Amino acid sequence: MDRTLGLLATLAAATVAAMVAGILLTHSSQDFFQSARAVDDYRAFLGAPSGAVGLRINLGLDNLFMIFYGAFFVVLAARLREVLDARLVGVALAAAMLTLLLDSLENHHIMTTVHAIEAGLPVSAGDGEFQMAASQIKFHASYLATFLFSLGFLRLGGVGRLIAIVLWCYIPCGVLISVLPPDSAKLLVLGRTIFFVFAFVLSAILFFSLARTERSVTVAR
């Protein structure tokens, strides 16, 4: 189980790193569509060089990321039942799965909006307003999940405690983003992404280390 968690954490971190590289190369991402805007603003965004291509790359990688982080949290919940109350683990997993559901809804709703704009179909301001609310609920579900899972990481040694601290930094950063004007929170959005990636990198280090320790103990016996 520890090796599986290490592998999933590595894949999740690598996918987000690829997403960030794509954003830097194309100057396009789904973040623009996570806020309510005028329909003409969406059209202008898609009409920019690499706007539509960059958005599709970003969403495609994010769809892959959802598979990796969804599987990671399912396995993590099973792993933490050894060190954390099962009721807390259950709520944490439920919040993580709600995050996954809303993340999937977000990506496919954005692609539906993009398709409608490109096909000349009607798009209303209500589409953007719905997306903004759904995106914020998604992020807040993830804050609850990560806070509860951090209680389990605290019981997994020094690296686990460091992961818990990183997750605690991720939470207030995200909450602050939700109350700031979207165009004023770009650095915080980047910070939130960095905290999340760092947590996955540390998780890979932690669980691969635990797997090696367990293997050494098994061989010694």
TATA-V684016 format. One record per pair of residues at least 6 apart in sequence whose ideal C-beta (glycine too) atoms are under 8 Angstrom apart, sorted by sequence separation. I is the first residue (numbers start at 1). GAP is how many residues later the second one is. D is the distance in Angstrom with one decimal. If there is no record, write none. Layout:
i=I gap=GAP d=D
i=I gap=GAP d=D
//
This chain:
i=23 gap=6 d=4.6
i=45 gap=6 d=5.3
i=46 gap=6 d=4.8
i=115 gap=6 d=7.7
i=116 gap=6 d=7.2
i=117 gap=6 d=5.8
i=154 gap=6 d=6.3
i=22 gap=7 d=7.8
i=116 gap=7 d=5.0
i=153 gap=7 d=4.2
i=154 gap=7 d=5.6
i=156 gap=7 d=8.0
i=81 gap=8 d=5.5
i=152 gap=8 d=8.0
i=153 gap=8 d=7.1
i=177 gap=8 d=4.6
i=180 gap=8 d=7.1
i=33 gap=9 d=7.0
i=46 gap=9 d=7.2
i=80 gap=9 d=5.4
i=176 gap=9 d=7.5
i=19 gap=10 d=7.7
i=32 gap=10 d=7.8
i=45 gap=10 d=7.9
i=113 gap=10 d=6.0
i=153 gap=10 d=4.6
i=154 gap=10 d=4.9
i=153 gap=11 d=4.5
i=177 gap=11 d=4.9
i=33 gap=12 d=8.0
i=77 gap=12 d=5.0
i=80 gap=12 d=8.0
i=176 gap=12 d=6.0
i=177 gap=12 d=6.1
i=32 gap=13 d=5.4
i=77 gap=13 d=7.6
i=150 gap=13 d=7.2
i=151 gap=13 d=7.6
i=113 gap=14 d=5.6
i=150 gap=14 d=4.0
i=153 gap=14 d=7.3
i=77 gap=15 d=6.6
i=113 gap=15 d=7.9
i=173 gap=15 d=5.6
i=177 gap=15 d=6.5
i=77 gap=16 d=4.1
i=28 gap=17 d=7.6
i=150 gap=17 d=4.4
i=109 gap=18 d=7.7
i=113 gap=18 d=7.5
i=149 gap=18 d=7.3
i=150 gap=18 d=6.4
i=173 gap=18 d=5.3
i=174 gap=18 d=5.2
i=73 gap=19 d=7.9
i=74 gap=19 d=6.9
i=77 gap=19 d=7.7
i=173 gap=19 d=4.9
i=28 gap=20 d=7.3
i=73 gap=20 d=6.3
i=147 gap=20 d=7.0
i=27 gap=21 d=7.7
i=109 gap=21 d=7.5
i=110 gap=21 d=6.8
i=146 gap=21 d=4.5
i=147 gap=21 d=7.5
i=28 gap=22 d=5.7
i=33 gap=22 d=7.7
i=74 gap=22 d=8.0
i=109 gap=22 d=5.8
i=170 gap=22 d=6.2
i=173 gap=22 d=6.4
i=27 gap=23 d=6.6
i=28 gap=23 d=5.0
i=73 gap=23 d=4.0
i=26 gap=24 d=4.0
i=28 gap=24 d=7.7
i=73 gap=24 d=7.6
i=146 gap=24 d=6.2
i=147 gap=24 d=6.0
i=25 gap=25 d=7.8
i=26 gap=25 d=7.7
i=28 gap=25 d=7.3
i=29 gap=25 d=6.8
i=30 gap=25 d=6.4
i=106 gap=25 d=6.7
i=109 gap=25 d=7.3
i=146 gap=25 d=6.6
i=170 gap=25 d=3.9
i=28 gap=26 d=2.7
i=29 gap=26 d=6.9
i=70 gap=26 d=7.5
i=169 gap=26 d=5.4
i=170 gap=26 d=6.0
i=26 gap=27 d=6.4
i=27 gap=27 d=6.7
i=28 gap=27 d=5.1
i=70 gap=27 d=7.3
i=73 gap=27 d=7.9
i=143 gap=27 d=7.6
i=26 gap=28 d=2.8
i=30 gap=28 d=5.4
i=106 gap=28 d=5.9
i=143 gap=28 d=4.7
i=167 gap=28 d=7.5
i=25 gap=29 d=7.5
i=28 gap=29 d=8.0
i=29 gap=29 d=4.7
i=30 gap=29 d=5.8
i=105 gap=29 d=6.1
i=106 gap=29 d=5.6
i=166 gap=29 d=5.6
i=170 gap=29 d=6.9
i=28 gap=30 d=6.7
i=70 gap=30 d=4.6
i=23 gap=31 d=7.2
i=26 gap=31 d=6.7
i=69 gap=31 d=7.5
i=143 gap=31 d=5.7
i=22 gap=32 d=6.4
i=26 gap=32 d=7.9
i=30 gap=32 d=6.7
i=102 gap=32 d=5.7
i=106 gap=32 d=6.2
i=142 gap=32 d=7.7
i=143 gap=32 d=6.8
i=166 gap=32 d=5.4
i=167 gap=32 d=5.7
i=102 gap=33 d=7.7
i=166 gap=33 d=4.8
i=66 gap=34 d=5.9
i=140 gap=34 d=7.7
i=22 gap=35 d=4.7
i=23 gap=35 d=6.5
i=102 gap=35 d=6.0
i=103 gap=35 d=5.6
i=139 gap=35 d=5.4
i=140 gap=35 d=7.7
i=22 gap=36 d=5.8
i=102 gap=36 d=3.6
i=163 gap=36 d=5.6
i=166 gap=36 d=6.6
i=66 gap=37 d=5.5
i=66 gap=38 d=6.1
i=139 gap=38 d=7.7
i=140 gap=38 d=7.3
i=19 gap=39 d=6.0
i=22 gap=39 d=6.5
i=99 gap=39 d=5.6
i=102 gap=39 d=6.6
i=139 gap=39 d=6.9
i=163 gap=39 d=4.8
i=98 gap=40 d=7.9
i=99 gap=40 d=7.9
i=162 gap=40 d=6.0
i=163 gap=40 d=6.1
i=62 gap=41 d=7.4
i=63 gap=41 d=7.7
i=66 gap=41 d=7.7
i=19 gap=42 d=4.6
i=99 gap=42 d=4.5
i=136 gap=42 d=5.2
i=18 gap=43 d=5.5
i=19 gap=43 d=6.4
i=98 gap=43 d=4.4
i=99 gap=43 d=4.3
i=159 gap=43 d=6.0
i=163 gap=43 d=6.6
i=63 gap=44 d=5.9
i=62 gap=45 d=5.8
i=96 gap=45 d=7.7
i=15 gap=46 d=5.8
i=19 gap=46 d=7.0
i=95 gap=46 d=5.0
i=96 gap=46 d=7.3
i=99 gap=46 d=6.1
i=159 gap=46 d=6.0
i=160 gap=46 d=5.9
i=95 gap=47 d=7.3
i=159 gap=47 d=4.3
i=59 gap=48 d=5.1
i=15 gap=49 d=5.5
i=16 gap=49 d=6.1
i=95 gap=49 d=4.4
i=96 gap=49 d=4.1
i=157 gap=49 d=7.5
i=15 gap=50 d=4.4
i=95 gap=50 d=3.8
i=156 gap=50 d=6.4
i=159 gap=50 d=7.0
i=59 gap=51 d=6.5
i=59 gap=52 d=6.2
i=92 gap=52 d=7.6
i=93 gap=52 d=7.6
i=12 gap=53 d=6.2
i=15 gap=53 d=6.0
i=91 gap=53 d=7.8
i=92 gap=53 d=5.2
i=95 gap=53 d=7.0
i=96 gap=53 d=7.7
i=146 gap=53 d=7.7
i=153 gap=53 d=8.0
i=156 gap=54 d=7.3
i=55 gap=55 d=7.6
i=56 gap=55 d=7.9
i=12 gap=56 d=4.2
i=92 gap=56 d=3.6
i=11 gap=57 d=4.6
i=12 gap=57 d=4.9
i=91 gap=57 d=6.1
i=92 gap=57 d=5.0
i=56 gap=58 d=7.9
i=55 gap=59 d=6.7
i=89 gap=59 d=7.7
i=8 gap=60 d=5.6
i=12 gap=60 d=5.9
i=88 gap=60 d=5.6
i=92 gap=60 d=7.9
i=8 gap=61 d=7.8
i=52 gap=62 d=7.0
i=8 gap=63 d=5.5
i=9 gap=63 d=6.0
i=88 gap=63 d=6.6
i=89 gap=63 d=7.2
i=8 gap=64 d=4.1
i=88 gap=64 d=7.9
i=52 gap=66 d=7.4
i=5 gap=67 d=6.6
i=8 gap=67 d=6.6
i=84 gap=67 d=6.1
i=46 gap=68 d=6.5
i=84 gap=68 d=4.3
i=80 gap=69 d=7.0
i=83 gap=69 d=5.7
i=5 gap=70 d=5.5
i=4 gap=71 d=5.5
i=5 gap=71 d=6.2
i=42 gap=71 d=6.9
i=46 gap=71 d=6.1
i=84 gap=71 d=7.0
i=34 gap=72 d=7.2
i=46 gap=72 d=7.0
i=73 gap=72 d=7.0
i=80 gap=72 d=3.7
i=83 gap=72 d=4.2
i=76 gap=73 d=6.4
i=83 gap=73 d=7.0
i=1 gap=74 d=6.3
i=5 gap=74 d=6.3
i=43 gap=74 d=5.7
i=42 gap=75 d=6.0
i=30 gap=76 d=7.5
i=73 gap=76 d=7.4
i=76 gap=76 d=7.7
i=1 gap=77 d=6.8
i=2 gap=77 d=7.2
i=30 gap=77 d=7.1
i=33 gap=77 d=4.6
i=1 gap=78 d=5.3
i=39 gap=78 d=7.7
i=30 gap=80 d=5.7
i=33 gap=80 d=6.8
i=42 gap=81 d=7.1
i=39 gap=84 d=5.2
i=39 gap=85 d=7.4
i=39 gap=86 d=6.6
i=42 gap=86 d=7.3
i=38 gap=87 d=7.0
i=36 gap=89 d=6.8
i=39 gap=89 d=7.7
i=37 gap=91 d=5.5
i=36 gap=92 d=4.0
i=35 gap=93 d=7.2
i=36 gap=93 d=4.4
i=33 gap=95 d=7.5
i=36 gap=95 d=7.3
i=36 gap=96 d=4.5
i=34 gap=97 d=6.4
i=35 gap=97 d=5.3
i=33 gap=98 d=6.2
i=34 gap=98 d=6.4
i=34 gap=101 d=4.2
i=72 gap=128 d=7.8
i=69 gap=131 d=7.9
i=72 gap=131 d=7.7
i=35 gap=147 d=4.1
i=34 gap=148 d=7.8
i=31 gap=158 d=6.1
i=20 gap=173 d=6.8
i=16 gap=177 d=6.8
i=20 gap=177 d=7.8
i=16 gap=180 d=7.0
i=17 gap=180 d=6.7
i=16 gap=181 d=4.9
i=13 gap=184 d=5.4
i=16 gap=184 d=7.2
i=13 gap=187 d=3.9
i=12 gap=188 d=4.7
i=13 gap=188 d=5.0
i=10 gap=190 d=7.7
i=9 gap=191 d=4.7
i=13 gap=191 d=6.6
i=9 gap=192 d=7.4
i=9 gap=194 d=3.9
i=10 gap=194 d=4.5
i=9 gap=195 d=4.0
i=6 gap=197 d=7.5
i=7 gap=197 d=7.9
i=5 gap=198 d=6.8
i=6 gap=198 d=5.0
i=9 gap=198 d=6.5
i=6 gap=199 d=8.0
i=6 gap=200 d=7.8
i=6 gap=201 d=3.9
i=5 gap=202 d=4.0
i=6 gap=202 d=3.9
i=3 gap=204 d=7.2
i=2 gap=205 d=4.5
i=3 gap=205 d=7.0
i=6 gap=205 d=6.2
i=2 gap=206 d=7.4
i=2 gap=208 d=4.4
i=3 gap=208 d=4.3
i=2 gap=209 d=3.9
i=2 gap=212 d=6.5
//
